[in-house]
Amino acid sequence: MLVGAPLAAAAQEDSISIAAVVNDDVISKRDLEVRERMVISSSRLQDSPETRARLGPQVLRGLIDERLKLQEAQRLGIKVPAGDVEQQIKAIAAENKMSPENFEAALAQSGITIEALRTQIRAELSWVRVIQRRLRPQVTISDDQIDEAVAEIKANANQPEYLLAEIFLAVDSPTQEAEVKQNAERLIDQIHQGAGFSAVARQFSQSSTAAGGGDLGWVHQGQLDRALDAVLPSLKKGDVSQPIRSLGGFHVLYLRDMRQSGASSAPQGKVSMKQAFMTLPAKPTQAEIDKANALAQHIIDQAKSCDDMVRLAREATPNAHTDLDNVDYSDLPPELKQIATDQPLNTPSKALRLATGIGVYMVCKRDIASGGLPSREEVGTRLLRERLEVMARGYLRDLRRAAFIDLRV
């Protein structure tokens, strides 16, 4: 009896100290308390029982997701070097205009351990590596998809541009709809009470932009989900939107600034092309013109890649110069500028009659921002990020569904 009573009391105490169990990992009430302090401190909120009660469920969900991310990384044998974590801490300290030592001391003064911050950073860096290994090989952005996105952006040229930041909260099942919307509204209330938007985004947003404080950069209408696009005209500088429902969940937008698009400015950037050029004499005969056109048409019909262009051009005109690599758009002759910006990649142009002959051109790579609009490379990167983000949310949702999660608070 004397031995059993202390053991029973200790077991009861351990049980009370647990906030949640995630598979084989325990999240203690101490873990939850420290993370709440971290959120309140970084968001410049008043530390009160009411604030903790409002934030508690979202903070606990974030801790559960962290455990799932770390567990999946461990399962895949993915490790984050300690140096990468420390580099992130140095960057955060620099943002706060502190040395790493002073930053750690400031955390301790607020009741936050540096190890709690390390765990948070390690989870996010681990998840990035998981996504790159498991999902990135499955995603290919085609030229047609980029062309379609570029066309939509061009259609909205000369319209306002918006400097945006976001918070995204996923809805994993219809039963969560009301709860997630309420969580979004609570975050908006905290921001209206003085919490920094970027700090709240870092702690709560489930988008890949969270690490950068939710920053989306300058965007045009047509670049975002249609539901978000529809809200943009109603926002004024400094406004925080109400929750906006998209296919994946709820978004909160913060309009940091806006400006008029500079679509009338000249395109800038570089392009790499292959050319097949059939030189004509100063006063060609019709037979010479017909022969050059026939060679050009043969190349157009046969060329399916830039390597094909080089081979076919040299067959038509041995020792011909075929490469226009990494050329500044501004240095191109007027006849080639439209091809440089509009011709689909790896597709031969029509035969182009120039002063000294007939040419066929194929764009192999371009990084041209047309009229102040994003370049094709930037558009492709955005499409890739968006696709990966959707897949990553589904991946994490599946991990949640398959996990044993026991909430104790």
C-alpha positions as CSV (number, residue, x, y, z in Angstrom):
1,M,0.0,0.0,0.0
2,L,2.8,2.4,0.9
3,V,4.5,1.7,-2.4
4,G,1.4,1.6,-4.5
5,A,-0.1,5.0,-3.4
6,P,2.9,7.1,-4.5
7,L,3.0,5.2,-7.8
8,A,-0.7,5.8,-8.4
9,A,-0.3,9.5,-7.6
10,A,2.7,9.8,-9.9
11,A,0.8,8.1,-12.7
12,Q,-2.1,10.4,-12.2
13,E,0.2,13.4,-12.2
14,D,1.8,12.2,-15.5
15,S,-1.7,11.8,-17.0
16,I,-2.8,15.3,-16.0
17,S,0.4,16.8,-17.5
18,I,-0.3,15.4,-20.9
19,A,-2.0,17.7,-23.4
20,A,-2.1,15.3,-26.3
21,V,-0.6,12.0,-27.5
22,V,0.4,11.7,-31.2
23,N,1.2,8.1,-32.1
24,D,4.1,7.4,-29.8
25,D,4.9,11.1,-28.9
26,V,3.6,13.0,-26.0
27,I,2.8,16.8,-26.0
28,S,2.9,17.9,-22.5
29,K,1.0,20.8,-21.0
30,R,4.4,22.4,-20.5
31,D,5.0,22.2,-24.3
32,L,1.7,23.8,-24.9
33,E,2.3,26.5,-22.4
34,V,5.7,27.4,-23.8
35,R,4.3,27.5,-27.4
36,E,1.5,29.8,-26.2
37,R,4.0,32.1,-24.7
38,M,6.0,32.0,-27.9
39,V,2.9,32.9,-30.0
40,I,1.8,35.7,-27.6
41,S,5.3,37.2,-27.4
42,S,6.0,37.1,-31.2
43,S,2.5,38.5,-31.9
44,R,2.8,41.3,-29.4
45,L,-0.4,40.2,-27.6
46,Q,-1.4,40.8,-24.0
47,D,-0.7,37.6,-22.1
48,S,-4.0,36.9,-20.3
49,P,-6.2,33.8,-19.6
50,E,-8.6,35.0,-22.3
51,T,-5.9,35.3,-24.9
52,R,-4.6,31.8,-24.0
53,A,-8.1,30.3,-24.1
54,R,-8.7,31.8,-27.6
55,L,-5.3,30.7,-29.0
56,G,-5.0,27.3,-27.2
57,P,-6.8,25.0,-29.6
58,Q,-4.9,26.4,-32.7
59,V,-1.6,26.3,-30.8
60,L,-2.2,22.6,-29.9
61,R,-3.1,21.7,-33.5
62,G,0.1,23.3,-34.6
63,L,2.1,21.2,-32.1
64,I,0.3,18.1,-33.3
65,D,1.1,18.9,-36.9
66,E,4.8,19.4,-35.9
67,R,4.9,16.0,-34.4
68,L,3.4,14.4,-37.5
69,K,5.9,16.2,-39.7
70,L,8.9,15.1,-37.6
71,Q,7.6,11.5,-37.4
72,E,7.2,11.3,-41.2
73,A,10.7,12.7,-41.7
74,Q,12.1,10.2,-39.3
75,R,10.3,7.4,-41.1
76,L,11.8,8.5,-44.4
77,G,15.3,8.8,-42.8
78,I,15.4,12.6,-43.3
79,K,17.6,14.6,-41.0
80,V,18.0,18.3,-40.7
81,P,21.6,19.3,-39.9
82,A,21.9,21.3,-36.6
83,G,23.7,24.0,-38.5
84,D,20.6,24.7,-40.7
85,V,18.5,25.1,-37.6
86,E,21.0,27.5,-36.0
87,Q,21.2,29.5,-39.2
88,Q,17.4,30.0,-39.1
89,I,17.7,31.1,-35.4
90,K,20.4,33.6,-36.4
91,A,18.1,35.0,-39.1
92,I,15.2,35.4,-36.7
93,A,17.5,37.1,-34.2
94,A,18.7,39.5,-37.0
95,E,15.1,40.3,-37.9
96,N,14.7,41.4,-34.2
97,K,18.0,43.3,-34.4
98,M,19.6,41.1,-31.8
99,S,22.6,38.8,-31.5
100,P,21.8,35.1,-31.2
101,E,22.9,35.3,-27.5
102,N,20.7,38.3,-26.7
103,F,17.8,36.7,-28.6
104,E,18.1,33.5,-26.5
105,A,18.2,35.6,-23.3
106,A,15.1,37.5,-24.4
107,L,13.3,34.3,-25.0
108,A,14.2,32.9,-21.6
109,Q,13.0,36.1,-20.0
110,S,9.6,35.5,-21.6
111,G,9.6,31.9,-20.3
112,I,10.4,30.4,-23.8
113,T,13.2,27.8,-24.1
114,I,15.4,28.0,-27.2
115,E,14.9,24.3,-27.6
116,A,11.2,24.9,-28.2
117,L,12.1,27.2,-31.1
118,R,14.6,24.7,-32.4
119,T,11.9,22.0,-32.5
120,Q,9.5,24.3,-34.4
121,I,12.2,25.2,-36.9
122,R,13.4,21.6,-37.3
123,A,9.8,20.4,-38.0
124,E,9.3,23.0,-40.8
125,L,12.7,22.3,-42.4
126,S,12.1,18.6,-42.2
127,W,8.7,19.0,-43.9
128,V,10.3,20.9,-46.7
129,R,12.7,18.0,-47.3
130,V,9.8,15.5,-47.1
131,I,7.9,17.4,-49.8
132,Q,10.9,17.7,-52.0
133,R,11.6,14.0,-51.8
134,R,8.0,12.6,-51.9
135,L,6.0,15.1,-54.0
136,R,8.3,17.2,-56.1
137,P,9.1,14.3,-58.6
138,Q,5.4,13.9,-59.2
139,V,4.8,17.5,-60.4
140,T,5.5,18.8,-63.9
141,I,4.4,22.2,-65.1
142,S,3.9,22.1,-68.9
143,D,4.5,25.0,-71.3
144,D,0.7,25.0,-72.1
145,Q,-0.1,25.5,-68.4
146,I,2.4,28.4,-68.3
147,D,1.0,29.9,-71.5
148,E,-2.5,29.8,-70.1
149,A,-1.4,31.5,-66.9
150,V,0.6,34.1,-68.7
151,A,-2.4,34.8,-71.0
152,E,-4.6,35.3,-68.0
153,I,-2.1,37.7,-66.4
154,K,-1.8,39.7,-69.6
155,A,-5.5,39.9,-69.9
156,N,-5.5,41.7,-66.5
157,A,-2.6,44.0,-67.5
158,N,-2.9,47.7,-66.7
159,Q,-4.9,46.8,-63.7
160,P,-3.9,47.4,-60.0
161,E,-1.1,45.3,-58.5
162,Y,-1.5,44.2,-54.8
163,L,1.3,43.7,-52.3
164,L,-0.3,40.9,-50.2
165,A,0.3,38.6,-47.2
166,E,-1.9,35.7,-46.3
167,I,-2.9,33.3,-43.5
168,F,-4.3,30.0,-44.7
169,L,-6.2,27.5,-42.5
170,A,-7.0,24.2,-44.1
171,V,-10.4,22.5,-43.9
172,D,-9.8,18.8,-44.0
173,S,-13.4,17.7,-43.8
174,P,-16.9,19.3,-44.0
175,T,-17.3,18.8,-40.2
176,Q,-14.4,21.3,-39.6
177,E,-15.9,24.1,-41.7
178,A,-17.4,26.1,-38.8
179,E,-14.5,25.5,-36.5
180,V,-11.8,26.6,-38.9
181,K,-13.8,29.7,-39.9
182,Q,-14.2,30.6,-36.3
183,N,-10.4,30.1,-35.8
184,A,-9.8,32.4,-38.7
185,E,-12.1,35.0,-37.2
186,R,-10.3,34.8,-33.9
187,L,-6.9,35.4,-35.6
188,I,-8.4,38.4,-37.3
189,D,-9.6,39.7,-33.9
190,Q,-6.1,39.3,-32.5
191,I,-4.6,41.2,-35.4
192,H,-7.1,44.0,-34.9
193,Q,-6.1,44.1,-31.3
194,G,-2.5,44.8,-32.3
195,A,-1.0,41.4,-33.1
196,G,1.5,41.6,-36.0
197,F,0.1,39.9,-39.2
198,S,3.4,38.4,-40.2
199,A,4.0,37.0,-36.7
200,V,0.5,35.4,-36.6
201,A,1.0,34.0,-40.1
202,R,4.3,32.4,-39.0
203,Q,2.7,30.7,-36.1
204,F,-0.7,29.7,-37.6
205,S,-0.8,29.7,-41.3
206,Q,-0.7,26.3,-43.0
207,S,0.6,27.7,-46.3
208,S,4.2,27.4,-47.5
209,T,4.4,31.2,-47.2
210,A,4.1,31.0,-43.4
211,A,7.9,30.9,-43.0
212,G,8.1,34.3,-44.7
213,G,5.3,35.8,-42.5
214,G,2.7,35.0,-45.2
215,D,4.3,37.2,-47.8
216,L,2.9,36.7,-51.3
217,G,4.7,39.7,-52.9
218,W,3.2,41.8,-55.7
219,V,0.3,40.0,-57.5
220,H,-2.1,40.8,-60.3
221,Q,-5.7,39.8,-60.5
222,G,-5.7,36.4,-62.2
223,Q,-2.7,35.1,-60.3
224,L,-4.7,33.9,-57.2
225,D,-7.7,31.7,-56.6
226,R,-10.8,33.2,-58.1
227,A,-12.4,33.6,-54.7
228,L,-9.4,35.6,-53.5
229,D,-9.3,37.6,-56.7
230,A,-12.9,38.7,-56.2
231,V,-12.1,40.3,-52.8
232,L,-9.0,42.3,-53.9
233,P,-10.8,45.3,-55.4
234,S,-12.7,45.9,-52.1
235,L,-9.5,46.1,-50.0
236,K,-7.8,49.3,-49.1
237,K,-4.1,49.6,-48.1
238,G,-3.7,48.3,-44.6
239,D,-7.0,46.2,-44.7
240,V,-7.2,42.7,-43.3
241,S,-10.0,40.7,-45.1
242,Q,-12.6,38.6,-43.5
243,P,-12.1,34.8,-43.9
244,I,-12.3,33.8,-47.6
245,R,-13.3,30.3,-48.5
246,S,-11.4,28.6,-51.2
247,L,-11.4,24.9,-52.3
248,G,-8.8,24.0,-49.6
249,G,-9.9,26.1,-46.7
250,F,-10.1,29.7,-45.4
251,H,-7.7,32.6,-46.3
252,V,-7.1,35.9,-44.6
253,L,-5.5,38.5,-46.8
254,Y,-3.6,41.6,-45.7
255,L,-3.2,44.3,-48.3
256,R,0.2,45.9,-47.5
257,D,0.3,48.2,-50.5
258,M,-1.0,48.6,-54.1
259,R,0.1,50.3,-57.3
260,Q,-0.9,50.6,-60.9
261,S,0.6,47.9,-63.2
262,G,3.5,49.1,-65.4
263,A,2.3,47.1,-68.4
264,S,3.3,49.8,-70.8
265,S,7.0,49.5,-69.9
266,A,9.4,47.5,-72.2
267,P,9.9,43.8,-71.6
268,Q,13.2,43.0,-69.8
269,G,15.2,39.8,-69.4
270,K,17.1,37.1,-71.4
271,V,16.2,34.5,-73.9
272,S,18.0,31.5,-75.5
273,M,17.0,30.5,-79.0
274,K,18.2,28.2,-81.8
275,Q,18.1,29.4,-85.4
276,A,18.2,27.9,-88.8
277,F,19.1,30.7,-91.3
278,M,19.1,30.3,-95.0
279,T,21.2,33.2,-96.5
280,L,20.0,34.8,-99.7
281,P,22.1,37.0,-102.1
282,A,21.4,40.7,-102.3
283,K,19.1,40.2,-105.3
284,P,17.8,36.6,-105.0
285,T,16.0,34.9,-107.9
286,Q,12.6,33.4,-107.3
287,A,14.1,30.0,-107.5
288,E,16.6,30.8,-104.7
289,I,13.7,32.2,-102.5
290,D,11.6,29.0,-103.2
291,K,14.6,26.8,-102.3
292,A,15.2,28.7,-99.0
293,N,11.5,28.5,-98.1
294,A,11.4,24.8,-98.8
295,L,14.3,24.2,-96.5
296,A,12.7,26.4,-93.8
297,Q,9.4,24.4,-94.1
298,H,11.3,21.1,-93.8
299,I,12.8,22.3,-90.6
300,I,9.5,23.6,-89.3
301,D,7.9,20.2,-90.0
302,Q,10.6,18.1,-88.5
303,A,11.9,20.1,-85.5
304,K,10.4,19.0,-82.2
305,S,13.2,20.2,-79.8
306,C,16.1,22.5,-79.7
307,D,18.5,19.7,-80.5
308,D,16.5,18.9,-83.6
309,M,16.8,22.6,-84.6
310,V,20.6,22.4,-84.4
311,R,20.8,19.2,-86.4
312,L,18.4,20.2,-89.1
313,A,19.9,23.7,-89.4
314,R,23.4,22.2,-89.9
315,E,22.1,19.8,-92.5
316,A,20.5,22.6,-94.4
317,T,23.5,25.0,-94.1
318,P,26.7,23.3,-92.8
319,N,28.8,25.3,-90.4
320,A,25.8,27.7,-89.8
321,H,25.7,29.6,-86.5
322,T,22.7,28.2,-84.7
323,D,22.9,29.5,-81.2
324,L,21.4,32.7,-79.7
325,D,22.1,31.8,-76.1
326,N,21.3,34.0,-73.1
327,V,20.7,37.1,-75.2
328,D,19.3,40.3,-73.6
329,Y,15.8,41.0,-75.0
330,S,16.8,44.6,-75.6
331,D,19.6,43.5,-77.9
332,L,17.4,41.5,-80.3
333,P,16.3,42.9,-83.6
334,P,12.7,44.0,-83.8
335,E,11.7,41.0,-85.9
336,L,12.8,38.6,-83.2
337,K,11.4,40.4,-80.1
338,Q,7.8,39.1,-80.7
339,I,9.1,35.5,-81.1
340,A,11.2,35.9,-78.0
341,T,8.2,36.8,-75.9
342,D,5.3,35.0,-77.5
343,Q,6.6,31.8,-79.3
344,P,5.8,28.6,-77.2
345,L,9.0,26.9,-76.1
346,N,10.5,24.1,-78.3
347,T,8.2,25.1,-81.2
348,P,9.6,26.4,-84.4
349,S,8.4,29.7,-85.6
350,K,7.0,30.5,-89.0
351,A,9.6,31.2,-91.7
352,L,10.7,34.8,-91.2
353,R,11.9,36.9,-94.2
354,L,14.8,39.1,-93.1
355,A,17.0,41.5,-95.1
356,T,19.7,38.8,-95.7
357,G,17.7,35.6,-95.8
358,I,15.0,33.4,-94.3
359,G,15.1,32.2,-90.8
360,V,13.3,29.8,-88.5
361,Y,13.6,30.3,-84.7
362,M,12.9,28.1,-81.7
363,V,12.9,29.5,-78.1
364,C,14.6,27.0,-75.8
365,K,14.5,29.1,-72.6
366,R,13.2,32.5,-71.7
367,D,13.2,34.6,-68.5
368,I,11.5,37.8,-69.8
369,A,9.2,39.9,-67.7
370,S,6.9,41.4,-70.3
371,G,5.7,44.9,-69.6
372,G,6.3,44.7,-65.9
373,L,4.5,41.4,-65.7
374,P,6.1,38.3,-64.2
375,S,8.4,36.2,-66.4
376,R,7.5,32.7,-67.7
377,E,10.0,31.3,-65.2
378,E,8.4,33.2,-62.3
379,V,4.9,32.0,-63.4
380,G,6.2,28.4,-63.7
381,T,7.7,28.7,-60.2
382,R,4.4,30.0,-58.8
383,L,2.4,27.2,-60.5
384,L,4.8,24.6,-59.1
385,R,4.6,26.1,-55.6
386,E,0.8,26.1,-55.7
387,R,0.6,22.5,-56.9
388,L,3.0,21.3,-54.3
389,E,1.2,23.2,-51.6
390,V,-2.1,21.5,-52.4
391,M,-0.4,18.1,-52.4
392,A,1.4,18.8,-49.2
393,R,-1.9,19.8,-47.5
394,G,-3.4,16.5,-48.6
395,Y,-0.3,14.6,-47.4
396,L,-0.5,16.1,-44.0
397,R,-4.3,15.5,-43.9
398,D,-3.6,11.8,-44.6
399,L,-1.0,11.7,-41.9
400,R,-3.6,13.1,-39.4
401,R,-6.2,10.7,-40.4
402,A,-3.9,7.7,-40.1
403,A,-2.4,8.8,-36.8
404,F,-3.5,8.0,-33.2
405,I,-4.2,11.3,-31.7
406,D,-5.5,11.5,-28.1
407,L,-6.4,15.0,-26.9
408,R,-6.3,15.4,-23.1
409,V,-7.1,19.1,-22.8
